[in-house]
Protein backbone atom coordinates (compact mmCIF):
# COMPACT_ATOMS: atom_id res chain seq x y z
CA UNK A 1 0.00 0.00 0.00
CA UNK A 2 1.55 3.27 -1.05
CA UNK A 3 1.81 5.98 1.58
CA UNK A 4 -0.49 8.96 1.32
CA UNK A 5 1.41 12.14 2.12
CA UNK A 6 -0.17 14.91 4.20
CA UNK A 7 0.26 18.54 3.22
CA UNK A 8 -0.45 21.34 5.68
CA UNK A 9 -1.48 24.35 3.56
CA UNK A 10 -2.02 27.77 5.16
CA UNK A 11 -3.12 30.89 3.22
CA UNK A 12 -5.57 33.68 3.97
CA UNK A 13 -6.71 34.00 0.36
CA UNK A 14 -9.68 31.59 0.22
CA UNK A 15 -9.52 31.22 -3.58
CA UNK A 16 -5.81 30.47 -3.65
CA UNK A 17 -6.35 27.99 -0.81
CA UNK A 18 -9.18 26.26 -2.67
CA UNK A 19 -7.27 26.01 -5.94
CA UNK A 20 -4.01 24.67 -4.54
CA UNK A 21 -5.80 22.20 -2.22
CA UNK A 22 -8.00 21.00 -5.08
CA UNK A 23 -5.03 20.40 -7.33
CA UNK A 24 -2.96 18.62 -4.69
CA UNK A 25 -5.86 16.38 -3.65
CA UNK A 26 -6.35 15.42 -7.27
CA UNK A 27 -2.64 14.58 -7.39
CA UNK A 28 -3.15 12.13 -4.51
CA UNK A 29 -2.13 14.14 -1.46
CA UNK A 30 -4.15 14.52 1.70
CA UNK A 31 -4.45 18.28 2.29
CA UNK A 32 -5.21 20.11 5.54
CA UNK A 33 -6.18 23.55 4.27
CA UNK A 34 -6.39 26.37 6.83
CA UNK A 35 -6.97 30.11 6.44
CA UNK A 36 -4.91 31.58 9.25
CA UNK A 37 -1.71 31.37 11.25
CA UNK A 38 -3.78 30.56 14.35
CA UNK A 39 -5.48 27.58 12.71
CA UNK A 40 -2.15 26.33 11.35
CA UNK A 41 -0.71 26.44 14.87
CA UNK A 42 -3.63 24.36 16.11
CA UNK A 43 -2.93 21.72 13.47
CA UNK A 44 0.78 21.65 14.31
CA UNK A 45 -0.10 21.08 17.97
CA UNK A 46 -2.26 18.09 17.04
CA UNK A 47 -0.39 16.23 14.34
CA UNK A 48 2.69 16.03 12.15
CA UNK A 49 2.30 16.82 8.43
CA UNK A 50 4.72 15.39 5.89
CA UNK A 51 5.27 18.80 4.35
CA UNK A 52 3.99 22.33 4.95
CA UNK A 53 3.24 25.29 2.67
CA UNK A 54 2.80 28.62 4.42
CA UNK A 55 1.75 31.96 2.99
CA UNK A 56 4.16 34.63 4.22
CA UNK A 57 1.62 37.28 5.26
CA UNK A 58 -1.51 36.32 7.12
CA UNK A 59 -2.65 37.79 10.46
CA UNK A 60 0.84 39.18 10.81
CA UNK A 61 3.40 40.27 8.21
CA UNK A 62 5.67 37.47 9.45
CA UNK A 63 3.11 34.69 9.82
CA UNK A 64 4.94 32.38 7.41
CA UNK A 65 8.26 32.85 9.20
CA UNK A 66 6.67 32.32 12.61
CA UNK A 67 4.95 29.11 11.50
CA UNK A 68 8.16 27.85 9.89
CA UNK A 69 10.05 28.41 13.11
CA UNK A 70 7.38 26.71 15.26
CA UNK A 71 7.06 23.71 12.97
CA UNK A 72 10.81 23.19 12.61
CA UNK A 73 11.31 23.50 16.34
CA UNK A 74 8.83 20.67 16.87
CA UNK A 75 9.52 18.57 13.77
CA UNK A 76 12.87 19.61 12.29
CA UNK A 77 12.70 17.00 9.52
CA UNK A 78 9.45 18.30 7.97
CA UNK A 79 10.19 20.42 4.87
CA UNK A 80 8.60 23.88 4.68
CA UNK A 81 7.76 25.91 1.59
CA UNK A 82 7.12 29.63 2.05
CA UNK A 83 4.82 31.11 -0.60
CA UNK A 84 5.29 34.80 -1.22
CA UNK A 85 3.44 37.26 -3.42
CA UNK A 86 5.99 40.02 -2.87
CA UNK A 87 8.43 40.42 -5.68
CA UNK A 88 12.09 40.30 -4.74
CA UNK A 89 12.83 43.51 -6.62
CA UNK A 90 11.20 45.76 -4.06
CA UNK A 91 13.80 44.66 -1.53
CA UNK A 92 11.45 45.17 1.37
CA UNK A 93 11.89 43.02 4.44
CA UNK A 94 8.87 42.53 6.62
CA UNK A 95 9.42 42.86 10.29
CA UNK A 96 12.71 41.00 10.71
CA UNK A 97 15.47 43.17 12.08
CA UNK A 98 18.36 41.55 10.30
CA UNK A 99 20.54 38.66 9.37
CA UNK A 100 20.78 37.25 12.89
CA UNK A 101 17.02 36.78 13.21
CA UNK A 102 16.87 34.93 9.92
CA UNK A 103 19.12 32.19 11.27
CA UNK A 104 16.19 30.32 12.75
CA UNK A 105 13.90 30.63 9.75
CA UNK A 106 15.32 27.96 7.53
CA UNK A 107 12.57 27.34 5.05
CA UNK A 108 13.47 24.71 2.51
CA UNK A 109 12.07 26.64 -0.40
CA UNK A 110 10.64 30.04 -1.26
CA UNK A 111 8.08 29.98 -4.04
CA UNK A 112 6.40 32.92 -5.70
CA UNK A 113 2.62 32.67 -5.61
CA UNK A 114 1.94 33.07 -9.32
CA UNK A 115 3.59 29.72 -9.98
CA UNK A 116 1.71 26.96 -11.82
CA UNK A 117 0.23 24.16 -9.70
CA UNK A 118 2.21 21.58 -11.69
CA UNK A 119 5.45 23.23 -10.62
CA UNK A 120 4.21 23.31 -7.06
CA UNK A 121 3.65 19.56 -7.18
CA UNK A 122 7.09 19.03 -8.67
CA UNK A 123 8.77 20.99 -5.87
CA UNK A 124 6.79 19.08 -3.24
CA UNK A 125 7.83 15.74 -4.71
CA UNK A 126 11.45 16.89 -4.82
CA UNK A 127 11.40 17.85 -1.14
CA UNK A 128 9.65 14.64 -0.11
CA UNK A 129 11.98 12.69 -2.38
CA UNK A 130 9.11 10.86 -4.05
CA UNK B 1 26.12 65.32 22.61
CA UNK B 2 27.17 64.88 19.01
CA UNK B 3 30.62 65.69 17.72
CA UNK B 4 31.39 67.17 14.33
CA UNK B 5 34.77 66.89 12.64
CA UNK B 6 36.26 70.14 11.38
CA UNK B 7 39.31 70.06 9.10
CA UNK B 8 41.29 73.29 8.89
CA UNK B 9 43.58 73.52 5.88
CA UNK B 10 46.02 76.43 6.23
CA UNK B 11 49.79 76.72 5.80
CA UNK B 12 50.10 79.06 8.81
CA UNK B 13 50.48 76.99 12.00
CA UNK B 14 49.29 79.97 14.05
CA UNK B 15 45.94 79.92 12.26
CA UNK B 16 45.51 76.20 12.73
CA UNK B 17 46.25 76.25 16.43
CA UNK B 18 44.08 79.35 16.79
CA UNK B 19 41.09 77.56 15.30
CA UNK B 20 41.72 74.52 17.51
CA UNK B 21 41.88 76.72 20.57
CA UNK B 22 38.76 78.78 19.76
CA UNK B 23 36.54 75.87 18.72
CA UNK B 24 37.92 73.29 21.16
CA UNK B 25 35.40 74.16 23.87
CA UNK B 26 32.69 75.57 21.68
CA UNK B 27 29.09 74.23 21.82
CA UNK B 28 26.37 74.89 19.30
CA UNK B 29 22.77 74.51 20.39
CA UNK B 30 19.53 75.37 18.67
CA UNK B 31 15.97 74.84 19.91
CA UNK B 32 14.95 72.22 17.35
CA UNK B 33 18.16 70.19 17.44
CA UNK B 34 17.93 67.39 19.97
CA UNK B 35 21.54 67.47 20.99
CA UNK B 36 24.44 69.87 21.48
CA UNK B 37 27.25 69.84 18.96
CA UNK B 38 30.92 69.97 19.89
CA UNK B 39 33.90 69.89 17.56
CA UNK B 40 36.91 67.75 16.88
CA UNK B 41 39.58 69.74 15.04
CA UNK B 42 41.82 68.13 12.41
CA UNK B 43 44.67 70.03 10.75
CA UNK B 44 46.43 70.05 7.39
CA UNK B 45 49.22 72.36 6.22
CA UNK B 46 48.81 71.81 2.47
CA UNK B 47 46.02 71.10 0.00
CA UNK B 48 47.45 67.67 -0.72
CA UNK B 49 47.51 66.76 2.95
CA UNK B 50 44.02 68.15 3.25
CA UNK B 51 42.70 65.87 0.50
CA UNK B 52 44.33 62.88 2.10
CA UNK B 53 42.64 63.63 5.42
CA UNK B 54 39.31 64.30 3.71
CA UNK B 55 39.35 60.90 2.03
CA UNK B 56 40.31 59.17 5.23
CA UNK B 57 38.31 61.00 7.89
CA UNK B 58 35.32 62.46 6.03
CA UNK B 59 35.09 65.66 8.06
CA UNK B 60 31.70 67.37 8.39
CA UNK B 61 33.06 70.88 7.96
CA UNK B 62 36.06 72.18 6.03
CA UNK B 63 37.81 75.49 6.76
CA UNK B 64 39.88 76.20 3.71
CA UNK B 65 42.54 78.81 3.13
CA UNK B 66 42.93 79.62 -0.54
CA UNK B 67 46.62 80.51 -0.67
CA UNK B 68 48.46 77.24 -0.11
CA UNK B 69 52.00 76.14 -1.07
CA UNK B 70 50.99 73.41 -3.55
CA UNK B 71 47.49 73.11 -4.96
CA UNK B 72 45.24 76.00 -4.07
CA UNK B 73 42.21 75.98 -1.76
CA UNK B 74 39.74 76.25 -4.65
CA UNK B 75 41.20 73.08 -6.12
CA UNK B 76 40.56 71.23 -2.87
CA UNK B 77 37.03 72.61 -2.97
CA UNK B 78 36.64 71.36 -6.52
CA UNK B 79 37.81 67.93 -5.42
CA UNK B 80 35.18 67.81 -2.67
CA UNK B 81 32.47 68.87 -5.09
CA UNK B 82 33.47 66.33 -7.74
CA UNK B 83 33.42 63.55 -5.18
CA UNK B 84 30.03 64.69 -3.96
CA UNK B 85 31.10 64.50 -0.33
CA UNK B 86 28.64 65.62 2.32
CA UNK B 87 31.00 68.34 3.63
CA UNK B 88 30.17 71.99 4.26
CA UNK B 89 33.01 74.30 3.20
CA UNK B 90 33.94 77.79 4.39
CA UNK B 91 36.87 79.70 2.90
CA UNK B 92 39.19 81.41 5.38
CA UNK B 93 41.34 83.69 3.38
CA UNK B 94 43.27 86.92 3.37
CA UNK B 95 43.40 87.10 -0.39
CA UNK B 96 39.80 87.31 -1.53
CA UNK B 97 39.77 88.45 -5.08
CA UNK B 98 36.42 88.54 -6.83
CA UNK B 99 37.38 85.69 -9.18
CA UNK B 100 38.32 83.40 -6.35
CA UNK B 101 35.19 84.34 -4.44
CA UNK B 102 32.93 83.63 -7.38
CA UNK B 103 34.62 80.34 -8.22
CA UNK B 104 34.51 79.20 -4.63
CA UNK B 105 30.87 80.13 -4.33
CA UNK B 106 30.04 78.25 -7.52
CA UNK B 107 31.84 75.22 -6.22
CA UNK B 108 29.71 75.16 -3.12
CA UNK B 109 31.57 77.16 -0.47
CA UNK B 110 28.90 78.60 1.75
CA UNK B 111 30.80 81.12 3.75
CA UNK B 112 33.82 83.40 3.70
CA UNK B 113 35.70 84.18 6.87
CA UNK B 114 38.28 86.85 6.09
CA UNK B 115 41.58 86.78 7.97
CA UNK B 116 42.36 88.03 10.52
CA UNK B 117 39.20 86.91 12.32
CA UNK B 118 38.24 87.34 15.92
CA UNK B 119 37.15 84.32 17.97
CA UNK B 120 33.58 85.71 17.92
CA UNK B 121 33.59 85.94 14.14
CA UNK B 122 34.81 82.39 13.78
CA UNK B 123 32.29 81.05 16.28
CA UNK B 124 29.41 82.89 14.63
CA UNK B 125 30.27 81.42 11.25
CA UNK B 126 30.70 77.93 12.62
CA UNK B 127 27.36 78.19 14.40
CA UNK B 128 25.61 79.12 11.14
CA UNK B 129 27.39 76.37 9.26
CA UNK B 130 26.48 73.75 11.85
CA UNK B 131 22.81 74.62 11.73
CA UNK B 132 22.82 74.51 7.93
CA UNK B 133 24.51 71.15 7.96
CA UNK B 134 21.93 69.80 10.40
CA UNK B 135 19.01 71.02 8.30
CA UNK B 136 20.49 69.57 5.12
CA UNK B 137 20.93 66.20 6.72
CA UNK B 138 17.46 66.10 8.27
CA UNK B 139 15.88 67.01 4.92
CA UNK B 140 17.81 64.28 3.18
CA UNK B 141 16.83 61.76 5.85
CA UNK B 142 13.16 62.66 5.49
CA UNK B 143 13.37 62.34 1.71
CA UNK B 144 14.93 58.91 2.03
CA UNK B 145 12.33 57.83 4.58
CA UNK B 146 9.60 59.20 2.34
CA UNK B 147 10.87 57.03 -0.44
CA UNK B 148 10.94 54.01 1.85
CA UNK B 149 7.37 54.64 2.93
CA UNK B 150 6.29 54.98 -0.71
CA UNK B 151 8.05 51.74 -1.61
CA UNK B 152 6.34 49.94 1.24
CA UNK B 153 2.98 51.30 0.09
CA UNK B 154 3.61 50.27 -3.51
CA UNK B 155 4.72 46.80 -2.54
CA UNK B 156 1.67 46.20 -0.38
CA UNK B 157 -0.45 47.64 -3.19
CA UNK B 158 1.04 45.32 -5.79
CA UNK B 159 0.35 42.43 -3.43
CA UNK B 160 -3.28 43.53 -3.07
CA UNK B 161 -3.70 43.67 -6.85
CA UNK B 162 -1.76 40.50 -7.68
CA UNK B 163 -3.76 38.32 -5.29
CA UNK B 164 -7.15 38.69 -7.02
CA UNK B 165 -5.50 38.38 -10.45
CA UNK B 166 -3.85 35.11 -9.43
CA UNK B 167 -7.14 33.83 -8.03
CA UNK B 168 -9.10 34.67 -11.18
CA UNK B 169 -6.41 33.21 -13.41
CA UNK B 170 -6.44 30.02 -11.32
CA UNK B 171 -10.19 29.58 -11.76
CA UNK B 172 -9.99 30.24 -15.50
CA UNK B 173 -7.25 27.64 -15.89
CA UNK B 174 -9.34 25.13 -13.98
CA UNK B 175 -12.10 25.77 -16.51
CA UNK B 176 -9.74 25.69 -19.47
CA UNK B 177 -8.39 22.32 -18.37
CA UNK B 178 -11.86 21.02 -17.45
CA UNK B 179 -10.49 20.06 -14.09
CA UNK B 180 -13.93 19.75 -12.54
CA UNK B 181 -15.54 17.97 -15.46
CA UNK B 182 -17.21 18.99 -18.70
CA UNK B 183 -20.38 20.54 -17.37
CA UNK B 184 -20.41 24.31 -16.86
CA UNK B 185 -22.61 23.79 -13.78
CA UNK B 186 -19.58 22.42 -11.91
CA UNK B 187 -17.87 25.78 -12.32
CA UNK B 188 -20.65 27.97 -10.92
CA UNK B 189 -18.81 28.80 -7.70
CA UNK B 190 -15.51 29.38 -9.53
CA UNK B 191 -17.28 31.89 -11.76
CA UNK B 192 -19.02 33.54 -8.81
CA UNK B 193 -15.77 33.90 -6.87
CA UNK B 194 -13.99 35.34 -9.93
CA UNK B 195 -16.66 38.00 -10.29
CA UNK B 196 -16.38 38.87 -6.60
CA UNK B 197 -12.61 39.25 -6.85
CA UNK B 198 -13.05 41.51 -9.89
CA UNK B 199 -15.47 43.68 -7.92
CA UNK B 200 -12.99 44.00 -5.09
CA UNK B 201 -10.24 45.02 -7.53
CA UNK B 202 -12.51 47.64 -9.02
CA UNK B 203 -13.20 49.06 -5.55
CA UNK B 204 -9.52 49.09 -4.73
CA UNK B 205 -8.71 51.01 -7.90
CA UNK B 206 -11.46 53.56 -7.22
CA UNK B 207 -10.16 54.05 -3.71
CA UNK B 208 -6.63 54.42 -5.02
CA UNK B 209 -7.74 57.18 -7.33
CA UNK B 210 -9.33 58.96 -4.37
CA UNK B 211 -6.13 58.41 -2.45
CA UNK B 212 -3.92 59.96 -5.11
CA UNK B 213 -6.35 62.83 -5.63
CA UNK B 214 -6.23 63.65 -1.95
CA UNK B 215 -2.46 63.31 -1.83
CA UNK B 216 -1.56 65.40 -4.80
CA UNK B 217 -4.37 67.69 -5.81
CA UNK B 218 -5.01 70.57 -3.56
CA UNK B 219 -6.49 73.27 -5.71
CA UNK B 220 -7.96 76.37 -4.19
CA UNK B 221 -10.17 76.87 -7.27
CA UNK B 222 -12.28 73.90 -6.21
CA UNK B 223 -13.36 75.61 -3.00
CA UNK B 224 -17.02 76.64 -2.98
CA UNK B 225 -20.12 76.87 -0.81
CA UNK B 226 -21.00 73.29 -0.13
CA UNK B 227 -24.55 72.45 0.93
CA UNK B 228 -24.20 69.93 3.73
CA UNK B 229 -27.81 68.71 3.66
CA UNK B 230 -27.45 67.79 -0.01
CA UNK B 231 -24.14 66.11 0.61
CA UNK B 232 -25.61 63.93 3.35
CA UNK B 233 -28.61 63.01 1.13
CA UNK B 234 -26.26 62.07 -1.67
CA UNK B 235 -24.16 59.87 0.57
CA UNK B 236 -27.25 58.08 1.85
CA UNK B 237 -28.54 57.74 -1.71
CA UNK B 238 -25.29 56.23 -2.97
CA UNK B 239 -25.39 53.48 -0.43
CA UNK B 240 -29.16 52.84 -0.54
CA UNK B 241 -29.21 49.67 -2.73
CA UNK B 242 -27.01 47.91 -0.22
CA UNK B 243 -28.88 49.44 2.71
CA UNK B 244 -32.23 48.23 1.38
CA UNK B 245 -30.76 44.77 0.95
CA UNK B 246 -29.77 44.75 4.62
CA UNK B 247 -32.92 46.57 5.77
CA UNK B 248 -30.97 49.46 7.30
CA UNK B 249 -32.78 52.60 8.49
CA UNK B 250 -31.26 56.08 8.25
CA UNK B 251 -31.70 58.95 10.66
CA UNK B 252 -30.21 62.25 9.44
CA UNK B 253 -30.03 65.63 11.15
CA UNK B 254 -28.24 68.65 9.71
CA UNK B 255 -28.35 71.75 11.88
CA UNK B 256 -26.51 74.94 12.61
CA UNK B 257 -25.54 76.00 9.13
CA UNK B 258 -26.53 75.48 5.54
CA UNK B 259 -23.20 75.60 3.81
CA UNK B 260 -19.49 75.48 4.44
CA UNK B 261 -16.63 76.74 2.32
CA UNK B 262 -14.80 73.64 1.12
CA UNK B 263 -13.93 71.37 -1.75
CA UNK B 264 -17.09 69.27 -2.23
CA UNK B 265 -15.04 66.27 -3.36
CA UNK B 266 -13.27 66.12 0.00
CA UNK B 267 -16.50 66.04 1.97
CA UNK B 268 -18.06 63.52 -0.39
CA UNK B 269 -15.08 61.30 0.36
CA UNK B 270 -15.55 61.66 4.11
CA UNK B 271 -19.30 61.10 4.09
CA UNK B 272 -19.36 58.31 1.50
CA UNK B 273 -16.70 56.30 3.30
CA UNK B 274 -18.19 56.70 6.78
CA UNK B 275 -21.76 56.03 5.66
CA UNK B 276 -20.76 53.06 3.51
CA UNK B 277 -18.84 51.52 6.42
CA UNK B 278 -21.79 52.15 8.75
CA UNK B 279 -23.97 50.05 6.44
CA UNK B 280 -21.38 47.38 5.66
CA UNK B 281 -20.57 46.67 9.28
CA UNK B 282 -24.15 46.97 10.49
CA UNK B 283 -26.53 44.20 11.54
CA UNK B 284 -29.58 43.44 9.38
CA UNK B 285 -32.41 45.74 10.42
CA UNK B 286 -29.99 48.14 12.07
CA UNK B 287 -29.78 51.94 12.02
CA UNK B 288 -27.30 54.50 10.74
CA UNK B 289 -27.41 57.97 12.26
CA UNK B 290 -25.78 60.89 10.42
CA UNK B 291 -25.61 64.25 12.15
CA UNK B 292 -23.97 67.50 11.09
CA UNK B 293 -23.67 70.38 13.49
CA UNK B 294 -22.12 73.81 12.98
CA UNK B 295 -21.02 76.29 15.58
CA UNK B 296 -19.17 79.54 15.05
CA UNK B 297 -15.80 77.86 15.43
CA UNK B 298 -16.16 74.39 14.02
CA UNK B 299 -18.43 71.91 12.38
CA UNK B 300 -18.96 68.32 13.36
CA UNK B 301 -19.91 65.35 11.21
CA UNK B 302 -20.95 62.25 13.12
CA UNK B 303 -21.84 58.84 11.68
CA UNK B 304 -22.99 56.12 14.07
CA UNK B 305 -24.19 52.58 13.51
CA UNK B 306 -25.72 49.70 15.48
CA UNK B 307 -23.43 47.14 14.01
CA UNK B 308 -20.76 44.64 14.94
CA UNK B 309 -18.45 47.20 16.53
CA UNK B 310 -14.83 46.53 17.37
CA UNK B 311 -12.48 46.07 20.29
CA UNK B 312 -9.64 48.43 21.25
CA UNK B 313 -6.94 46.58 19.30
CA UNK B 314 -9.01 46.61 16.14
CA UNK B 315 -9.81 50.28 16.63
CA UNK B 316 -6.12 51.22 16.93
CA UNK B 317 -5.29 49.83 13.48
CA UNK B 318 -8.24 51.47 11.85
CA UNK B 319 -6.67 54.33 9.93
CA UNK B 320 -3.68 52.48 8.53
CA UNK B 321 -3.48 51.82 4.82
CA UNK B 322 -4.81 48.44 3.71
CA UNK B 323 -5.68 47.60 7.28
CA UNK B 324 -8.85 45.55 7.47
CA UNK B 325 -10.36 43.94 10.51
CA UNK B 326 -10.49 40.20 10.07
CA UNK B 327 -12.60 38.13 12.37
CA UNK B 328 -15.57 35.80 12.10
CA UNK B 329 -18.01 38.67 11.86
CA UNK B 330 -16.17 40.45 9.03
CA UNK B 331 -15.52 37.37 6.95
CA UNK B 332 -17.92 38.27 4.20
CA UNK B 333 -17.43 42.00 4.16
CA UNK B 334 -15.40 43.30 1.25
CA UNK B 335 -13.27 46.42 1.17
CA UNK B 336 -9.94 47.77 0.01
CA UNK B 337 -8.64 48.81 3.41
CA UNK B 338 -7.95 52.31 2.08
CA UNK B 339 -11.24 54.08 2.85
CA UNK B 340 -10.49 55.24 6.38
CA UNK B 341 -6.87 56.14 5.67
CA UNK B 342 -8.16 58.39 2.89
CA UNK B 343 -10.71 59.94 5.24
CA UNK B 344 -7.99 60.62 7.79
CA UNK B 345 -5.78 62.26 5.15
CA UNK B 346 -8.61 64.56 4.11
CA UNK B 347 -9.44 65.44 7.72
CA UNK B 348 -5.75 66.24 8.36
CA UNK B 349 -5.68 68.56 5.36
CA UNK B 350 -8.47 70.59 6.95
CA UNK B 351 -6.60 70.63 10.29
CA UNK B 352 -9.43 68.55 11.78
CA UNK B 353 -9.66 65.48 13.97
CA UNK B 354 -11.50 62.18 13.69
CA UNK B 355 -12.54 60.18 16.75
CA UNK B 356 -13.90 56.68 17.04
CA UNK B 357 -15.98 55.13 19.79
CA UNK B 358 -16.92 51.52 19.56
CA UNK B 359 -17.96 48.44 21.49
CA UNK B 360 -18.05 44.90 20.13
CA UNK B 361 -21.54 43.91 19.08
CA UNK B 362 -23.00 47.29 19.99
CA UNK B 363 -21.79 49.48 17.13
CA UNK B 364 -19.41 52.29 16.28
CA UNK B 365 -19.54 56.07 16.16
CA UNK B 366 -17.17 58.17 14.06
CA UNK B 367 -16.91 61.89 14.74
CA UNK B 368 -15.10 64.38 12.48
CA UNK B 369 -14.47 67.87 13.82
CA UNK B 370 -13.21 70.58 11.46
CA UNK B 371 -12.28 74.09 12.62
CA UNK B 372 -14.00 76.65 10.44
CA UNK B 373 -11.26 79.28 10.49
CA UNK B 374 -8.74 76.83 9.10
CA UNK B 375 -10.64 76.24 5.93
CA UNK B 376 -9.06 79.24 4.25
CA UNK B 377 -5.68 78.05 5.46
CA UNK B 378 -5.51 74.55 4.01
CA UNK B 379 -2.34 72.55 3.95
CA UNK B 380 -1.18 72.19 0.37
CA UNK B 381 -0.77 68.46 0.18
CA UNK B 382 0.91 65.54 1.76
Interface residues (C-beta under 8 A of the other chain):
Chain A: X12 X13 X14 X15 X16 X18 X19 X22 X23 X26 X57 X59 X85 X86 X87 X90 X91 X92 X113 X114 X117
Chain B: X151 X152 X154 X155 X158 X159 X162 X163 X166 X167 X170 X171 X174 X179 X193 X197 X326
